[in-house]
Amino acid sequence: MNELNKRVSEIGVVPVIKLNYPQRDAAPLAKALCAGGVPIAEVTFRAAGADTAIRLMKQACPEILCGAGTVTTTEHVDLAIAAGAEFIVTPGFDPEIVAYCVEKGIAIYPGCTTPTDYHAALKFGLEVLKFFPAEQSGGLAKIKAMAAPFPMFKVMPTGGISLKNLKEYSSSPVICACGGSYMVTADLIENGKWDEITALCRQSVEIVKEARAK
């Protein structure tokens, strides 16, 4: 894997974040994630101002890896790159967006859940794929099955990941990292429960470490 993908894998979990008030919440959230040993964030374009959130998180914690999620247009890609994003995540496999990201030199983790998706990703030379929605699409059993004909890919499952199944997913060598919003829920962010977010991140890091040690 390239250096960015290695860093994502080393962290092991990727908080998937929707920020409604980036001016208020981006900086303290970035600090809470880093304090919990999870210096990475996928900031989704499901909320307006995602590019602002990315910019503010990077300013508050330059060491944090910031990416843009729920990217559905090339315009989103441009906004994310201008804000300092280091990777792009799409809900599905859109060849136009993937090609655009490859051309721009920014990492792209497209949503893939079928052999057709994987085959398309292979043509672009990608290393890591998002598997979304993970639990609803067959979970770890399907991810392992897909790895048989496509052993060259590492996978980032997102959707239905929680503290309850994080260890199961993380124990598989096919998994690069697990995406989830359980440590950055709307309640935690809206109410400024930064210490709780940090605690959940630390717990997640320990689970991943334990899973990979076996």
N, C-alpha and C positions, 0 to 999 in steps of 0.2 A: 504493500500500500504506500501511497505517497505520504509526505510528512503531515499534511492536514488530516488525512484519514486516520493516520496513526494516533494523532493527538485526540481525535474524537473517540477512537477506540480505547485509548488509555483512560479517558474520563469515564466512559461506560454508560452514562445516562445523558439524555439531552432534554432539558425542560422545554416544553412547547408552550409558548406564552402568548396570551392575548392581552394587550395593554390598552385600556380605554383612555387613560390619562397619563401619557408618557412623560409629560413635563413634571408631574408629581411623583410618579412611581418608578421610572426607568433607572435612575441612579441608585436609590436604596435597594431595588431588586437585584441589580447587578452585584452590589456589595454583599447582599445576603447569599447569593448563589456562590460567589467566590469564597466567602467565609465557610461555606459548607463543603468545599472541595469539588464544586461543580462549576468551573469557569467556562460555561458554554450556554448558549441560549438560541432557540429557534423562535424568532419573533414573527408571529403570523400577520399576514395582510388581511385577516378577517376583521381587524379593527383599523380605523383610519389613523394615520400617523405612525405606521409601523417603521417607516424609514427614520422618523424623528426619534423613536424609541431606540433603534439600533445605534444611532449617532450618540445619544445621551448615555447609553450603557457603555459604549466604547470609551467615551470621555471619562466616565466615572471609574472604570476599571479597564485600562488598556490591555490587560492580559486576557480578558474574556474573549472567547471565540463567539462571534455573533453571526447568525445567519438569518435569512428571511424565509418564512414558511407560508404555506397556502399561496404560493406564487402561481398566478394563472395567466399572466401576460408578460410580454417582453418589457413593457413599461415598468412593471413591478421590478424586474431584474435591474433595469437602469437606476431606479430609485434606491434599490438596496445597495448596489455597488457604490453609488455616490455617497451613501451614508456610512460606508465602511464595512459592509457585510462581507464575510469570508466564504459563505456557502449559500446555496439556494435549495429550497425543498419544495417540490410540487406534489399535489395530491394524487395526480395520475401521471401517465407517461405521455408528454406532449413533445413530439419530435422537433417542432419549431423552437420551443423554449430550450430544450436540451441542446440543440445545435447552436442556439444563440449564446448559451452559457459557455459552451466549449470554445466558441469563437472569442468570447470576452475573457476567457481564461479564469473563470470562477467555477468552483466546485458545484456540481449539481447532483442532488439526491432525489431522483424522480420516484413517484409512487408506482410500485410494480407488484402485482399479485398473480399474474398468469405467465405461462411459458412464452406467450406472444410478447408480453412486456419485457421479460428477461432477454428474449432474443433481440428485440429492438435495442435494448440497452447495450448488449454485447457489441453491436455495430459501432457504438460511440466510444467504446473502450473504457466504460465506466467501471469503477471498482466497488462502490457501495450503493446499494439501492434501498429506498424506503419501502417498507412493506405495510401498506395502509388500505383499509383499517385492519390491523393485525388479527385481533381476536375474532372479528366477524368474517374474516377471509380464510380461516382455517388454522390460525395460530402457528405455534412452533412446529406442529406435525407437518403442516403444509410447507413451511419454510425449509425444513429438513428434506422433504421429498423433492422440492424444487432444486435443492443443492446438488442432487445426484447428476442431472444433466448440465447444471451450471455451477460447477465447483469454484469458478473464478470469482464469484461475487461474495462479498460480505453484506449482511443485511441489517437494516435499522428498523425494527418493528415499532410501529406507533399506532395507538388506538386500542384501548382496553388494557394498557399496561398499568400496573399498580404495584405497591409493595408486596402484595400477595403472590404475584407471578413473576416478579422481577428476577428472582433467583433462578427460576426454571428457564427463562429465556436466556439469561446471562451465562448460564452454564454451557450453552452450546457454542462450539467453535465457529459456527456459521454467523453468529451475531457480532456485529461491530459495536453497536451501542443500542440502548433502548430509549425511544422517545416517549415522553409522557407529560401530562399536565397535573398529575396528582400532587406534586410538590409546589405548584404555582397556580392553584385554583383561584377562581374569581374572588371567593371569600377571603382567602389569605392575602391577595393583592389589594383588594378594595379596602380592607381593614388594616392594612399596614402591618401584618403579622410576620415581620421579617425574621424574627428569631425562630418562628415555627418553620419557615421556609428553609432556613439554614439547617435546622435539626433534621428535617426530612431529607435534605440533600446529603447530610452526613450519614444518615441511616441507609440511603440508597447506595452510597459509595461503599459502605461496609458490606452490603448484600452482594454487590457486584464482585468485590474482592474475594469474598468467601466462595461465591459460585465459581469463580475462575481458578481458585486454588485447588479444586477437586478434579 
